């Protein structure tokens, strides 16, 4: 397991079933009794480059080709409506530039320089509107830094999972009749217990609803681009050997790290950081910085792998019961099962219970939650945007994409930041220049 040592960072996770929009697992923190705050629903944190999926969707809608070529270098942009007094300065991590790259390549290796230019070309207001339509509910700033994830108000793991699910569902935002309009589904069924419900019925079962947000062709193109992040880029530690697509995110101060992605069944958002404030995780990954391609991608990989195993075992048990019924054995029926977090995902910390069936509720995120530090970047004067640069403990050359991905070995839990690493960090699927 990861992040199990005292004084280190913690994690939050939300898993949504692609076909139904139902929240199947939620980890809001290590212990709600000790810390009664649900990071999954209320922890508004900076997304770093995990926000670039919204830039990409808007760019593809605008007709920008995945194969279009952009310059990769330090760039300075004049902030609109400031009479030239404000500048938006964009760097890649450690000055790593490729000279030029395609939009697909800039996504694979999370190039801030290219994404800032693409985002400004598309327009920050358009990106914000699209992100809201896809599932983000927090207010979104439209300053230039938002193109690479520098927001005034952060985002929650629940919103990020829900918004990415829209891509996984061919551009359709998924909700249900027992959810708030357009929200993820936290309730499967309501039983009045013999009493009539407000609509007169005694029982209500959720029905899936969807709303078209992106053209299916745009969602398909974005999916193929985001597959390269897992296959060859900053998210190689998430690779399972099966279909997977997603995006890493790391803030410039290493205070927030994300991996959000989906496979054929679930969309899962993983955030890693310190819940009570912005604490740089500069040496918390075996003496190295925590990036989106380290703990978050590894946790995502473990969750998806174990969830697939659990689903397979349940399918086999259901098939066995069906065969026994057909043979006339009539076994006692087990109650319907719903997916739960694998043991490695920690205990659900929802902080609110109900008597309705379902795995989670969907409280509206507060506008200014505890554990939601102010973003880096944006604001007056000269803004230096270095945020989210993703690289591995053993980076590869920027000039070429690595060969076929290899499964990343899991690192041993790292000691507290004050202790030196016990051994060199494991490979996390060597990643290359840019932002995270």
N, C-alpha and C positions, 0 to 999 in steps of 0.2 A: 504494500500500500504506500501511498505518498502523503506527504504533509502531516505525518503523524506525530511530529515532535513538538514539545512545548515551546511557545514563543515564536513559532514560525508562521508563515502565511496559512490561510485556509482556502477553501474552495466552495463554490456554489454551482449547482447543476440543475438544468431543466431538460426533460426529455418529453417530446410531443410525438404522438403517433401520426404519421403523415396522412393516413387514410381517413381519420376521424377528427383530427384536431384535439384529441383528448390528451391532457397532461398525464403521462404514465409514471413519471418519477420527478421528484423535486427535492433538492437538498438546499436548504436555506442557511446552513451553518452547522457547526459541530454539535451544539447543544443548546436548544431553545430555552431550556430551564435556566441555564446560566446567562445566556445572552438572548433575550426575547426580541429578536429582530430577524426578519426573514430576508436574507440577501437576495433570494431568487426573485421575489416580487417587489421589493422596496429598495434594494441596493443599487442606486443609480451611479454607475461607474463609467469612466471614460473608455470607449470601445477601441481606441487605437485604430489600426488598419482593418479590424473586423467590420468597420463601417464602410469600407470601400466597395462592398457588394452593392450598395445603393448607388454609388457613383457609376459603377459598371452597368447596372441595370438601366440607369438613365442614359448613359452613353450609347448603349446598344439600341435603345428606343430611338435615340436621336440619329441613328444611322451610322454611327462610328464603327468601323470594322474592327474585329478582333485582331486583324493582321495589319492595322494601321501602325506606322512607325513614328515614335516620339523620341525626342532627345532626353538622355538621362545625364543630368549635371545639376550643379547648384543653380537655383533659379530665384529671381527676385520679382515679385509681382507688386504693382501699386494697388492698394486697397481702394475700391471704388468709393466715390463721394467723400474723399478725404483731402482733396486738392493736392494729392501727391505727398501728403505728410506721413501717411502710414504705409509701411512696406511689409509684405508677406514673404519672408525668406524661407526657402525650403531646402533642407539637406537630406541626404540619405545617411543612414547610420555609418559612422566612422568614415565618411567621405567615399563610400563605395558606389561607383557609378559604372554603367556599362557603355556609355557613349550614346547608344541608342537601343531601343527595344520596341517590340510590338506591344499592343495593349494586353495581349495574352501573356507575354513574357513578364510584363510589369506586374501582372496579377500573381503569377506563379511565384515571383521573388519579392513581391510587395514593394515596388519602387515608389517611394513618396514623391520624388521629383516628377515622374510622369503622371501620377494620379492627381497631384495638385493641378497640373495644367489641364488634364482631361476634365476634372471636376469644375474648374472655373470656366472652361469652354461650354460645358453643358448648362451650368448655372446652379448656384447653391440653393436657391429657392425651389427650383425644380427637383433637386435631389431630396430636399427636406419633405416636399409634398409626397414624393414617391415612397420615401421611407415610412411616412405615416400611413399611406395606403397599404403598404405591405405588412404593417403590424406594430410599428413603434408608436408608443402612446405618450412618451415624455415630450416636452417642448424641445424643438430642435432649432439651434441657432443657425444663422445663414452667413456667418463670417467666413472668410476664405479658409481658415484652419479646419472647418468642418469637413472639407474634402478628404482630409486624412485622419478624421476622427477626433479633432479638437473641438469638443462641444462645451457649451455653457452649462447645460444640465446633462448628466450622463444617461445611460440606458440600463435596463435591467436584464438579467439572464432570461427571464420569461419572455420579454418583448423580443429579444434577439432570436430566441428559438422560434417564436411565432412568425417573425418576419422572414427568416430563412426558410421556414416551412412553405411559405408562399412560392418560393422558387422550386422547392421539391415537388410541389403540387402543380407543376406546369403553369405557374403564374396565377393561381387561384388562392385567395386568402380563405382559410378554413376556419369555421366556427360551428356553432350548434344552436339548437332551439332552447337549450337550458343554459346558455352562456350569455353574458352581456353582448350586445351587438358587435360582431366582428372579433370577439375575444376568444382566446383558447378555451377549451371545454374542461371544466373541473368537476362537473356533475353528470353522471350517466343516467340517473333515474331518481324521481321523487315519488315516494309512496305516502299517501295521506293516512295510512294506518286505519282505514275504515272511515275516515272523515273526508269530506269533499275538499279539494284544492280550490284556490280562488277562481279557476276557470270552470269549476263544476265537476271536473274529473276526479277520480280517486287515485289515479296513478298517471305519471307523465314520464315518458322515456325520451331521452335526447335524440334528435335527428340531425344529421350532418347538414350544414349549409356551406356554400362556397360563393365567393364573389370574384369575378375576373378583375385582376389588377395589372397583370402584364400579359402581353401576347404569348401564347404557348411557345412560339418559335424563339422569342427572346429568352424565355426561361430555359429552354433547351440549350441555347447557345451559351448562356451564363453557366449552366450546369457543366457543360463540357470544359469551359475555361477553369472553373473552380475545381474540377477533377485534377487538373495539373498541379494545383497547390499540394494535394495529398500525394500524388504520384512522384513529383519531381522537385517540389518547392519547399516553402517554409513549414508545411504541415505534414511532412513525411512520417513523423512519429505517430500520426493518427492512422496510418494505412493498416488495413485489416486483411488485405488479399482479395477483398471483394469491392464492389462499387462503393465509392465514398467521394464526397465533394465538400469543400468547406473553405474557411478562411481563418488565418491566425490574426491576432491583434496584440500589440504591446505598446504601452505608452512610453514616451521618451525618457521618463524618469524611472522606468521599470516598476511603477506602482500598481499597474493593472496588466494582467495577461489573460488572453482569451483564445479559445478555439471553438468555433461554431460550425457545425456541418451536419450532413445527413447521409444516411444510407438508404436502402430500398424501403425501410420500414419506419425509422425514427429520425427526427431532427433533434439534435442535442446541442445545448449551449453550455460551455464550461468557463467559469471565471475563476481566477486565482489572484489573491491579494490579501491585504490586511483589512478587516472589516471596519475598524474604528477610525481610519484615517489613511492618508497617503504615506506609505512607508516604502521606500525604494527597495526592491528585491534584487539587489546587485550581486549577491553571492549566495542566494538561497537554493540554487540548483547545483549541488555538489561544488560549491565555491564559485559558480558562475551565475550570470543573471537569469532570472526567470523570464523567458520569452513565451509567446503564444505557442511556439513549436516544442516547448519542453513539457512542464507539468500539465498544462491544459490539454495538449494534444495526446499525451500519454493517458490521462484520465479518460478522455473521450474514447480512445482506442479500447481501453479496458471495459468501459461501460458497454459499448457496442458489441464487443466480443462476448461478454457474459450475458447480455440481453438476448443475443442470438441463440446462445446455448440454452437459456431458460425457455425461450419460445419453442425451440426444437423439442425439448423434453416435454413441454406441455402438449404440443401437438401430437407427440407419440402416445402420451397417456390418453388423450382424447380419442385417438384412433383405436387404442386398445379397448377403451370402454365401449366404443361403438361396435367393435367386433364382438365383444362379449354380449352386448344386447342383441345383436343379430343372431348369435348362437343360442340365445334363450337363457343366458345366465342371469340377466337382469341385476347387475351390481348396483349397490347403493350409489346414487348420483352425488358427485362432489359439487359444491357450489361453484358457480362460474368464477374463473380466475382472471385477474387483471395483472398486467406487468408491474413489477415492483423493482426498485433499484437493486442491482446486484450488490453483494456484500461489500465490494470494494468502493461503492459509491457513497458510503456512510449512511447515517440515519437521516430520514427526512425530517427537516426542521421547518414545518409549515407555520406553526404558531397559531393556527386556527383550525378548529375541528367542526364537524357537523354530522348529523345523523343520516344524511343522504349518501347514497352510494356514489363512488367516484374517488379519484385520487387526490384532488386538490381543488382549492377554490381560487378565484381570481380577483383579489382585492385590488382596487385601483391604486397604482403607485403614487406615493406622496410626491409633491412637487419638489420638496427639499428634504431628503431623507438623511438620517444619520448614516455615517459611512459613505457619504457621497462627496469626496473632496473636489475642490474647484479644478477645472481643466488647466493643463499647461498649454500655452499658446493662445492666440487671440488677444483682443484688447488693443490698447493704443500703442503708438510708437512702432518700433520694429519688432515684428514677430518672427522668432526663429522656430520653424517647425521641423523637428527631428523625430517626431513621435512615431512610435510603433515599429521601429526597425527590427526586422526579424532575421536572425542568423542563428546558426547552431553552435555548439561547443567546438565543432570542427568544420568551419565554413569551407565551401568549395569555390572554385573559380567562378567569377561572374560571367565569364565569356561563353560558357556553355552550360547547358542543362545537364544534370547528372543522369546516369543511365537508370535502368529499371530500379524502382524503389525496393529497399530491403526493410524487413521488419526491424523496428528499433528496439534494442534491448532496454528493459526497464531499469532505471537507475535505482540504486539503493537510497532509502530516505536520507535526505541530507541533514547534517547536524544543524543546530541553531546557527544563525548568521555569524555569531561571534567565534565559532569554532572553525578551525581550518578543515578543508575537505579531507576525508580519509583516503580518497583515491581519485584518480583523474576522472572527469565526467564521462559518462557513456555517450556514444554517438546518438544523435537524435535525427539523423537523416539529413546530413549536411545541407544547409540552406545558404542562400546567396544574397546579393546586396539588396538594399532598399529599406522599406519600412515594414512594420510588422503588424 
